[in-house]
Amino acid sequence: MQFRCWHPDDARGKAPHTAATFLEFIESLSASDINFSSNAACYDLVIGTRLNRAKIDIRTYDEVRNFLSLVAYSSYVETGTASLSSATFEECLSIFEEQFLSSRTALREASVDLFLAVEENGDLRFIEEYLWFFLCARYVVKFLQAHDKVKYFEFVQHCTANIFQRKFANIVIYVAYFSTDKFVLESLLGTLDGLFSKASTWLISDDTRELMIGVMSNDQLEIASKSDVTDNRLQLLQEKVVRADVRGTSSSAESAIPLRRAASGLFVVDAVVVV
């Protein structure tokens, strides 16, 4: 209710947790140097700040980030959303316990309630969907790109091919943030080429920027036609002169109306023969 009063016309009033996360980020900026234009950097900072407030051992921050990334990708595979079953979550805990000798209890404390909410049926979901986008992309680049190229290529191709859906567009943004692989850009260009397959070679540059947002140039626009309309124009003028002559004479008093094109480009009547 306080957030709704603070900004009554803002959608944040309907999602106070989003506003709280934003304020959490702003507070964490003190005495730090960060690029405000990078949402991904903001989210990474929010994760660290939240772990710090929960008094999680700073030496485990990277481990927690890696675990949350696995959980995010697992939920993508299982449901395609930010939710996952309790069984899948337990599998993620088992993976870290077996492969990295992590503490199940410590990972649970660092993830549940801080980043994951428990549903009534026991399933879990990421509290903020945008952190799910971020962490899912992190796993794809940090793990799949290095250890499972096939799944990495399939994931990137699927997301870029469906770039017009909100979920995939957000994930691709963060994949591009984490990755320096040109395959991401090539896949995006491939999607564009498919959309404009019937168009000739195109180039987007600063020179065409004004045309993309509206005609703003001071240059005069010229419209040219390559069609020669001389013959059609001559025929129309002949018919017009004939009709005018017929209206002024008897129906049998018309003859050919010869026209010629003068040097000036105008059509003139050479002679009118009336019988």
C-alpha angles and dihedrals in degrees: 000000000000091000092050090054091045093055109008098177096045124101087227087079088070092049108037092171089066090054091047090053090049092052089046089056094047091051092051091056095076112121091357134115114225138155105244090201092065110083090180091058088049093054092047089053092048090054092052093046092050092050090049093053090050087055093240113168106266090220089067097051095102091045091052092048090051091048093049089049091055090048091050093050091045090055089050091053094044103042108357087236140083090271129088138174123261088243092058090048090053089051090055090051090050092051092055092042093053101037102034102020090239123168112253090206094051093048091048092051091048094050113027113080091003096065105351128058122206115231124217091258092053096257120128134227136183110260092219117040093204090060087053090055090048097047094043091055090046092058093047092054101033096045115012095045090054102036109021112032094172094058090041093055092044092050095049093045092050094048095046092046088056096039092135092068113088096231096052094041091056094046092050091053091058094041087057089049094054099036133070090187112125089212090084092057092042090053091051091050089048089056090051092048089053092052093049098035092135094050125093121246110308134197129195113207141139088274091066097038094097091053090052093056098032139299102295102149123120091215116107115252115232124201115198130185122204093198118106107224096175096107094047092047091051092051093050092050092049091052091048094051092046092052091049092050093048091054090055098045141036119290090255096048101084129104137167116314105211114205130186134186113244124215089261090063095250123123116239134187112245096190143345116210114200119184 
